[in-house]
Amino acid sequence: MRKLLLLITLILPLTTFSQDNYLANLPISGGISEIGVSPSEKIWLATKAGNTYYTDKIGELWSFGPLGTKDPLSMDFGGTFERVNFFSEKIMMISGYIHGENSNTDFVYRSEDGGLNWDKVKFGKSSWIDAAYINDNGKAWMSGNSQLIYYTENSGKTWKSFDKAGNENALRFATIHFAKDEKTGLFGSFWNVLYKTTDNCLTWERLPTPLDQKKYKRLSKEHRPDIKKIRIFGDYYIINQQGNVFYTKSDNIDWIELPNIADFETTSDECIYLIDKDLKIDLRDSSFVSIWQSNKQLRSLPIAINTKNNSLFAFTYGEIYKINKNDFIVSKLMTNEVPISEPYLKVNYKGEEIGFDGNTVLRFDKKRTEWYRFMELPINVSNAVIFKKQIVIADNYLDQRLVVDIDEQKTTKYELPKSLFNLSANKIEKFSIEIGSQGCFHNDKQYKEYQLKNNTFKLIKKGKQFLSKMDKEISPKILNDIVNEINNSRFKKLTVNDLEISKKDLDNFKNFIGKEEQKIKKKGYDRFDYDNYYTFPGENTDFNFYKNVADSFDSIPDTVINQVFNTGYGNWSTTTVWRKMTITFKNGEVLTIENSDDKPNYLYTPWIINFNGLIIKSNSLKLGELINELTNGDLYSDVSKEKNYAIYKVADFLYKQSLNKK
């Protein structure tokens, strides 16, 4: 069943699948930086894990390529594939950091039969190929950490080397592009160097970059001003430097910022597709005049894009797009070469296991002993639970909830009940509080446990020297207050008044910012300072912005306050640290309150609440204050409970938001 129509409109309605329900999502292993598209629009992917995947056409099934493995957990890497390119319909090349005998990395993989068989072709001195440009006439240019330029005129069959472009140390190029004359080329480096050649790499002219022309300012000298992409079209150049997009006339380099553009790619007829930050598409001609704009938009920013036959191809890990003036096609990456994996997220509904994978509901076929796709949902699922005999699901942000009706194959909106708890009928029997840390070489946990005895919670288990300020006997009132706040805070929105910030707090904050500014300018900026809760984008941060936020603090919209304290920092290291309360009720139901961010928010918001498998998020400051009161201030022994930190989190959020709008 090789060919199967999987064309899907951009807005997917809730529906059953008409195609083979046993098809699996393509399990891609490894990062992807570029995609290859043939003249007939075959699409190939080559990953940093050394794997290959392909489809004969958008909308058809995907297959595993001959290089790599189907096992996503395999560690037998043959190298790092950075890209796959087509010279013609049959002649292909894979380049990157490819291992050979004796650890040589001086070859590319080349195929003359459309990817069925591959040969190793040496190109010169060993090099990690960072950048490559391949045209339709059999010519290609590559460069890497050897700093040489590698060139072919016969579709990669043989190669010769040009000397490095300039005298700069460690001059590694991240992007290469040539004009149609095959002599004029631009080479952009990882560190603010842009070279132009007009005689195919014999002589070089260094061009000013947007940073050279002070078109933008680096927030820190530690930030790499890399040139991510450079392209030539018509009489224009376009560049992405450090995430900022600029264009200029080629005969007079004067970079002009395109602040709303996230990515771009040129076509063979010297037009250019621009991807706006709102994920819509703008097609412009060689005079940089807009000739078409899409009404539809991408679901997310693509990982890699390419053009072929004047169409834009955009790839995300779950979908591939083909876009032009007449088409806006999106297709899932499906395969019949592996079965659907056992879903990580499952519920038992009426004696049957129901699985969830992204926005797909899975059921298990006992006869075939396989999972199959049963229906599609309008949200990606992060939580699924049987709650009051219904399947209740939540999205990745725990903001949207739906009831899934398996029998009718439909969903309806789910509203949390007005009350989750009835403390008069179902008292709290016991509770525990803990701090834990888990990493590559450790797993530590300290805790205290209390049991209700004679209308008082009494300490029955404790970790050594853990929460020494916490009382041995706890009144049920504060536990009831915590549970009631969880119940009530679900329907509350924070306001700036909830922070209870005084004029003295704001004055102290401005003094603090002034001292931080002087300290950073004196000692420098440490971008790896994960232990410091107060971090700034760089030594060139606009510290006055932070002070100005303090001056107008009372006028900050409630929507901002809610965003700040409803957003966690996330986990960016191999070590996870958590703070957790577990409350057990008389009828055996269990409620947990947990935070596991690397850098806690003010009072550890947002808290993740789990009640019998139903997961909700709470940004209640009062909840954090009650937990602090429960431990006599011992759980928050750091800056997370300070008003100064609360003001900083708001100001830092607004500053980073302002940077993203530039």
N, C-alpha and C positions, 0 to 999 in steps of 0.2 A: 504494500500500500504506500508506494513511494510518493505519488503526487496527490496532494490533498489540499483543497482550497481552504485557507485559513484567513482570508481577508476579513478584517474586523474594523468597523468604523471607530473613530476616535472616542466617541462617547458610547460606552458599552451598556446596553440595557441589561437588566436582570433576566437571564434566559438560560434554558438548558442548551447544551452543546449539540449541534447537528452533526459534527464530525465525530470521529472515533474517540469515544470517551476514555480509552485506555492510553492515549498518547501522553507522554510525560513532558514536562517543561525541560528544555535542554539544560543539563547540569554543567554549566561552564565553570571550569576551574582555572583560576589565574586572571590577573588584570589584563585589560585590553586598552591600547592607546590609539590604534588605527584599525580601519576595516578595509578589506580589499573588495572591489567590484569589477567584474569582467565586462567586456563589451556587450555580452548578451545578458548582463546583470546577474550572473552568479555572484553570490556573496560568500566571502571567506573571512574567518576570524582566526587569528593566531595569538595565543596568550603568553603572559609572562611565566606561566608554569610549564611552557613547552607543549601546549596542546593546540590542536586545530579542529575547526568545525566549519561546515559549509552547507549551503542550500542552493539549489539550481535556480531559484527565483523567489522573490519575496512572496509570501503566502503559501509556500510549499514546505514540506518537512525538512528538518535539519538532520545532518549526519555527522558522525565523528570522522575527522580526517585521519589519514594514515600516520601522521606524526602525533605522538602523545598517547594518552591513556583514557579509558572510560572511567577509571576509578578516581573520584574527586579527592580521595585521601592519599593517593599515591605520592611519594616523595622522590620518585625516580625521575628527576628532571633532566632533560637533555640540554637545557639552557633556557635563556630568557628570550622569547620571541617578542619583538617590539612591533612588528608589522608584517603583513602579507600584501604583495603587490602583483598586479597583472601587467605584463608587457603587451600581451595579446590575449586572445581567448584561451590559448593553450599554454603559453609560456608564463610561468609564475615564479616568484621569488619570496623567500622568508629571510628576514635579517633581524639582527639584534645582538645578543650575547650568547652565541651558540658554542657549546663545548665540543672539542674534538679530541683526538688522541694527544696525549702529553699536555692536556689542558690548553691546546691551541684554540684560539678564537679568531681564526683568519679566513673563515669561509662563510658563505651563505648557502641556504638550501635553494635549489633551482629545479623546476619541473618543466618538461616540454609536452606533457600529456594531460594538462588540466588538473594536476595535483594527484594523479594516481601513483606516480613514482617520483622520487626526489634524489637528486645528486648533490654532492658537496662541491661547491665551486670556490676556489681560493681567490681572494681579492687583493691580497697584499699583506702588509704588516698586521699582526693580530690587533683587533680593536673591538671594543663594544660599540656597535653602530647605533649612535644616538639619533641620527637624522638621515632621511633619504628622500630623494625626489625622483620619480619615474615618469617619463612621458610616453606618448603613444607611438613614438618613432624608434623605440628600442634603446633610447638613451636613459642613463640613470647616473645620479651623483649621490654619494654616501660620505658620511664622516662620523668619527667617534673619538674615543679617548686617545688614539694614536695621533690625533690632530691633523692627519693627512686627509686629502680629498680623494676618494676612489671614484673612478669614472669608467663607464662602459658604453660602447656604441652598438653592441650586438646582443641586446636583450639579456645582459648578464652572463654571457658565455665566457668572455674574457674581460679582464679589468686592468687598468693602469692607474698610477697614483700621481697626484699633484701635491706639491709641497703645501705646508700649512699656509693659511691666508695671511696671517700677521705675525708680529713678534711677541704678542701677549703670552704670558705663561698660562699653561693649562687651558688653552683656547679650545673649548669643546662646543660644537654647534648643536643646538636643540631643534633647529628647523631650517629647511632648505627649500627654495622655490626658484624655478627658471621660467623666463618668458618664452614665447613661441619661437623666438629667433635662436633658441638653444645656446646662446652665448651670454645673455644677460641674466645673472642670477643673484639672489640675495641669500645671505647666510647669517642667521641670528644665533647668538651664543647664550649659554646659561648665565652669563654675567655681564650684561649691558654692553655687548659688542655686536655691531651690525656691519657686515662687509658686503660690498657690491663688486661684481666682476662684469665686464662687458666683452671679454674675450675668452670666455670659458676657462676661468681659473688660472690664466697666465699672469694677469695683473689684478690688483685689488685697490679699492677705494673704501676707506672707512666712512660710514654715514653716521650722522647724529641720530641717537635714539630719542624717544619721547622723554626719557629721564635726562639725557644730556641737555635737551632743550627746556628742561624744567617745566614740562607739561603736567607733571604730577610730582608728588613728594613722597619719598620712602618714609614710612613711619619709623623705620630703624635701619641702621647700617648693617644689622644682622640679617635683614630680609634680602633674599636673593632676587636681584632685578632681572630675572630670566626672560628671554624672548621666547615665549611659548609657541608662537606661530607667526610666520611672515608669508605674505602672498603678493603676487603681481597681477594686476588686471587692467587692461587698457593703459591709460597714462597715470595709473595710481598704484600706490603701495598701501597695504593694510597690515597692521601689526597688533599682536597681543603681547604686551609686556607687563608682567607681574599681575595678570588678570585685568589690565586696563586696555581697552581697544582704541586705536587711533588710525587715521588714514592721512595720506598726503599726496600731492601731485609729485610725480617721479622726477620732474626737472627742477623742482624747488622744494627741498625737504623742510616742511613746516607742518609738524604733526598736529592734527585736529582730533580732539577726543570724541568718541562715540559712546557716551556714558550709559546708554540703554542697551548696548550690544554685548551679548555673552559669548558668541562664537561666530565663525564665518568660514566659508569655503568658496573657492572660485570654480567656474565651469570651463569647458573646453572652448566655448565661444566668448570667453572673457567677461562673462557676467559674474555676479557674486551673490551668494545667499548669505543673508545676515539673520542670525537667531537673536531675537530680542530677549531681554530679561523676563518679559512676560510670556516667553516661549512661543511667540508667534513668529512667522517667517516673512522676511522682506527680501524680494529679489530685485537687484539693481543691475543696470546695464554697464557697459564699459565706461560711460561718462558719469557713473555713480548716481544715476537718476532712477528712482524707484519705478519699476514697471509692473510689479504685482506684490500684493500682500495677502497673507492667508487670513481667513476668518477663524479657522481652527488653530489649536495650539498643541504643542507637545505636552505629554503628561509630566515630564521631568526633563531637566537639562541633560542632553545626550552625553554619553561617555566618549563617543567617537563619531565623526561624520566624514563623508566623502561625497563626491559627485561623479556621475557617469551619465552620458546621454542627456546632459543638461538637467538631470534630476538630482535632488539632494537625498542622500541616504543617511539616516541618523540611527544610531544604535544605543539602546539601554540594555541592561542585563536581562530584561524580560521581553523586550519588544524591538522590532526593527521598522523604520519608517521609510517610505518612498514619497517624496514631495516634489511637485512641480505645479505649474499654473493650472493644470487640469486634474491632478490627483493629490489626495492627501490620504495615503494608505498606511495603516499600521497593522502589523501582524505579530502574533506571539511566536516565540521560538519553541517549536514543538518537535518531538522526535519519537519514533517507534523503535529505536534501537536499544533503549533501556526501559525497564518498567518504572511506573510512578513510585517514588520513594515512600517509605513508611512516614506518615506525617508526624511531625513533632508535637503538634497541638491536636488533641482528640478529646471528645466527650462520649459518654455512654448514654445513648438515648433509646429508651424502650428496648434495652437489651442489645443494642447494636452500636458498634463504634463508628462515630462520625468524625472524619478528619478535616483539617483546614490547612490550606497551603496558599498563602497570599490572599487573593480574593476568590479562591476556589474551594467549594465543598467537595470532599472526597468520601466515597463509600467503598466497602470491601466486598469483592466478588469471591464468595467462598468456593465456588466451583473452579474458577480460574486461579484462585489464591492470588489475586491482584487487586490493587486499589484502582479505582476509576473516578474520573471527574464527573460529578453529578449535577452541579449547578454553579453558576457564577454569581458573585456578590458585588454590590456597588462599592465596597470598602475592602481594604486589606485588613486581615484579622490578626489582632495581637492577643486577644483574650476571648475564650469561649467557655461557657459554663452552662450546666443545667440549673436553672434558677426558677423555683416554683413551677417545675415540670415543663419549662420552656427552654429552648436553646437560645441563649442570649450571647451576642458577640459584640466586641468593641473594636474600634479602629486603632491604628498605631499610636495615636495621641490620647486615647481613652476619652475622646470627646463625643464621638458618635456611637450610639448603641442601637442594635437591631435585633428583632426576634426572627429566627430562621424557622420557617414552616416547611419541614421536609416533605410532608404529604402533599402540600399544594405547590411546592417549589417556588416560594415567594418569601419576601421579607417585609416586615412592618417596623415602624419606628418604635423603640422601646424607651419608656420613661421610667427612671428609677422610682420605686415606691416612696411615698412621702416619709415613711419611717421604715428603717431596716431593723430596728431594735425595739424590744419591749422589755425594759429593765424591771418593771414591776412584776412581770410574769416570768421572766427569764434572767435571773441574777447572774452577775459575774462570779465564777467559782474560784478562779485563780488567774494570775498574770505573771509574765516574766518580762525582763528587759535585758537586752544584750548589746554588746559591741563585738563585731567580728572582723577579721582580716584574713583574706585568702590570696595566695599568689603562687608563683612557680615552686617555691621551696618552703612554704609555710602555710599553716592553717590554724589560726588562733581564734578563740572565742572566750569571752568573759560574760557572765550573766548573773542575775539574781532572780529568784522565783519566790512568789508570795501566794499563800493559800488563805481563803476566807475561813476564819475561825472566830466564832462569837462576835459576828458583825464587824470584824476587823481583819484586814489583810496582814498576815504575819509572815515574816521571812522564814523560808524553809530550806532554801539552797542559795549559796552565794559563791562567786568567784573571789579569788584572793585579792584583797585591796581594791575591789571594783566598786565604784560609786560609794565611797566611804561616807559621804555626807548624807546619803539617802537613809531615811528612817527605817527602823526594823518593823515598825507597825504603821500601816497606811490606812487612812479613812476611806471607806468605799465611795465617799462623795466625789473625791477627785477622779477616781476611775470612771464613775458615772458621768462626770463632767466631760471627760475625754471622749467617751462613747457618744454622748449627746452632741458634742461639737462635730464629730465625724458625721453624724446624722444630719445636723443642721447646715454645716458648711458646704454641703453639696449644692445648695441652692443659693449660696451667697456669692457676691462678687466683691473683691477687695476694693477699697478706696484709699486715697492717699492719707485720709484721716486715720485709717486702721494702723498705720505705722507709728502714730503718736510721736512725730518728730518735732522737737522744740527748736526755737531760734538758736539756743545754745548748741544743740546737736549740729545744726547747719553751719554755725560759725566754726565749731571744732572740725567739721569735715573740710571746710575750705582751708583751714590751717594745715590739716593733714595732707591735702592735695599739694599745697605749696611745698611742704617738706619732702613729699615723694618726688616732686618734680626736681628739686635740687639734688636729691639723693641719686636719681637716675642719671641726671646730667653729669654728676661727679663720678659715680661708680660704673655707669653704663647700664645697659639693658640686658637682663638675663632671660632669654626666651624659653629656657628650660627650667625655670623656677616653678616647679609644680607644688612646692610646699607653701608658697606664699599665696594667701587668699587674695591679696590686692595685687593684681597684675594689670599692666597697661600694654597697648599695642606696640609701643616702641618709645625710644627716647625723644622722638619728634611728635609725640602725642600732643594734641591741643588741650593742655591741662586747664586752660581757661574755660573750655567747654564744660568740664566737670564742675567748676566753680559756678558757672552760670546756671547750671541745673539746680544747684543748691539755692541760688537766689530766686528761682521761680518754682520752687518745689511744690508749693500748694496748688499750682495750676496744672500739674501733670495729669493727663487724662487717666481715668480709671482703667481703660483698656490696656494702657502701658503697665500700670501697677500689676494687673492680673497676669500679663505676659511675663513680666520679670519673675514673679514668684510662682509661676506655674511651669517654668522651664528649668530643667535640671542641667547640670554641667556635663554629665555623661561620664563614661569610663574610658580613659585613654591609655591606661597602663595595664600590665599583667596582674596587678594587685587590685583587689576589690575590698573596700572598707564599708561596713554597713552598721547602722544603728536600727534596732528593731524592738518593738513591743509585741507580745503575743498575749491575747486575752481569750480565755476559755469560759464559755457560758455554761449554765447549769444543764442545759439540754445537749451539751457536747459541741455546739457550734463554735467555730474558731474565727477570731478577728486578728489580723496582723497589721501593724503600722510600721512602715520601713522606709529608710532612705539609704541609698548606696552610691551616691555621687563621689567622684574623686575630690572635687572641691565643693563642699556643701554650700547651698544657698543660705540666705538669712533664715535662722531658726529651722534649717534643714528642709525648707519647702522645695519642691512639692513632696508631700508624703504619698507613698503608694499604699493604698488600703486594699486589703484582700479579705473579703468576708465570704467564707464558704466557696471560694473560687471566683467570686465576682470581684473584679479588680477595678477600682476607681482611683482617681487622683485628687488630692486635696492641697490647695495652696493656702490653707487657713493658718494665719499667724497665731491665732488664739490657740490652735491645737499645739503648735510648737511651744507656746508659752506654758500651757498646762503640763506638757511632758517635762519641761524644764522645772516647773514647780514640783512635780512628782519626785524628781531626783534632788530637790533642794539646790538646783543650779549646777549639779555635778556632771550631768550628761553633756552639757555644752560648756566645756572647759576651754573653748577657743573663741575666735573672733566672730563665729557664726551667730552669736547672740547679741552682738554690739549694734547699736543704732547706726554707728558710723559705717558698718558693713552694709546695712540695709540701704543707706543713701548711696553708697558706692555702687551697689548692684543696679540701682535704677539709673544712675548717671552713666555707668559703663554700658548698659544696654542701649541707651539713647545715643551714645557716642558711636558705638559700632553700627547702629542702625543708620546714622548719618553718613558713615564711611561707605556703606553698601549702596547708598543712593547716589554717590558721586560717579 
